[in-house]
């Protein structure tokens, strides 16, 4: 199966005074699983639809390999598309749905049957080939949509929130299946989602989209551990922001705790310190440490999640893993919070951009 590099150069889409996509440029590698991640209305689906050819591009260029595709109709781009509502034909059997794209390409006879069966086996729906869509579960319908998309041997596979209508457990199962199939086929895949966990688990690289622009581009772990700005830190996972003052590489947090951090030593001024729930150790109240009161505790199996009201500070979430807990903490318990200095991120309070050094 062929696979292509996708290059997006300054792609722009305008609706009246609103820029849905504002000069977005991305270079997606051949065979890469690339995710466009962002909140609703950020422009990610608009960009996907421009790549597909469903929305005309107002400015900029899109290339498959070195070929510009701006003016090539959607049905001539050799893309596979999977939608969030499956979009399978209710009057056709599973096999009929999977064969549809092949028949449109004038493929007949044994090749038609063989390729359809191969795609259905890959998606583990070959035993359902004679069923109608109304007889299928949501997960089975999504597998039909996937089989129909890959059976045509597309150059690029586009997926728009394909798992959002499934229940939580099935979403996890399906995303694992999608990743395995994508690697098996080595097909360039562009995946749209607003679900951070989904994006982190499935992607080779992620572009965080916000207000029609790319906020950060990188591998999942890089984006999670080294967010470029406060928006990314807040959008990916859970972050709490503490006020601080920085000078000479030292940050004083909430006027209480001084930490020497890997920040720009030239920076002097107000900062926001981003702390994730898993990057805090709880202990007995201690002078010179950030302190607070537990206001809520939630048991989540492998960890306890606490909400802690920091003295003269915000409400913060802290996770304490059950295999490491030696005491049971209760509501209204007083605790100190020891921040893992190698894991926290610091941002300029005004620009909201990172001041961390690489």
Secondary structure, DSSP 8 states (H G I E B T S, - for coil): -----EEEEEEEEEETTEEEEEEEEEEE-TT-EEEEE--TTSSHHHHHHHHHTSS--SEEEEEETTEE-TTS-GGGS-EEEE-TT----TTSBHHHHHHHHHHHTT--HHHHHHHHHHHHHHTT-GGGTT-BGGGS-HHHHHHHHHHHHHTT--SEEEEESTTTTS-HHHHHHHHHHHHHHHHHHT-EEEEEES-HHHHHHH-SEEEEEETTEEEEEE-HHHHHHS-SBHHHHHHSS--EEEEEEEETTEEEETTTEEEE-SB-TT-EEEEEEEE-GGGEEEES--TTSEEEEEEEEEE-SSEEEEEEEETTS-EEEEEEEGGG--S---TT-EEEEEE-TTT-EEEETTT-BB-B--
